[in-house]
């Protein structure tokens, strides 16, 4: 299954599929067999990088897809 990342309104990034998450040193987080996790976007989670729901009522972002500008070639 391909990895799917969903940007949730007023909340987390939901990752679903075949993936691994590593820290800045390349160490892999133990996801305990999960194939779906949510990552914090608001910075309020006590379980970063994972979402713990602390954003509720404290984070406002409507997730609407858009195209990025062309990639720089220089």
N, C-alpha and C positions, 0 to 999 in steps of 0.2 A: 504494500500500500504506500502510495506517495505521501509525503508529509504535507499536512495542511495547517496553515497558521491563520487563525481568525482574530482580527482586531475587534474586540467587543466594545460596544458603546459604554462609555463611562466606566471602563474596567480593564481587565487583563488581556494578555495575548494568549489565546488558547492554541496549544500545539497538539496535533492529533496525527498519529501515524508511526513511522519508523524513524526514530531520531535518538540522539544522545545530546546531553547538555554538559559542557565542560567549563571549568573555572579558568581564570586568567593564566594558570600554570599548566593547563591541559589535563587536569584531574577530572575524571568523570563523576558527576553526581549519581548517587544510588537512587534510582527512581522506583525501587521496590516492585518492578514488573509493570509499572503504569505505562500505558500507551497514549494517555491523554493527561497533560498537565497545563496549568495556567501560570504564566509569568507576570509578575508585578510591573505595571507601568507608572503607578502613581508615586512610588517611593515610600509609602506608608506601611507596607507589610512588615511584620516582625519575622517573617519566614523568607526573606529575599534570597534568591531571586524569584521565589514562588509566591503566588498571590494567596493571601489569607482573608480577603474580603474587606480589608481595612479601608478601601477606597470608597465604599458606599457612602454617598452624601458628601464626599470630599474631593471628587475628581470629575471633571466635566469634559467629555470629548465625544462628539458624534462621529462614529467610524463610517465614513463614506469613501469608497475607493476612487482614486484619481490616477492619471498618468504622470510619471516623472518627466522632467525635461530631457532632451536627448543627452546621452552619455558624452562627456568630454573626450575628445580624441587625442589631446596633447599630453 
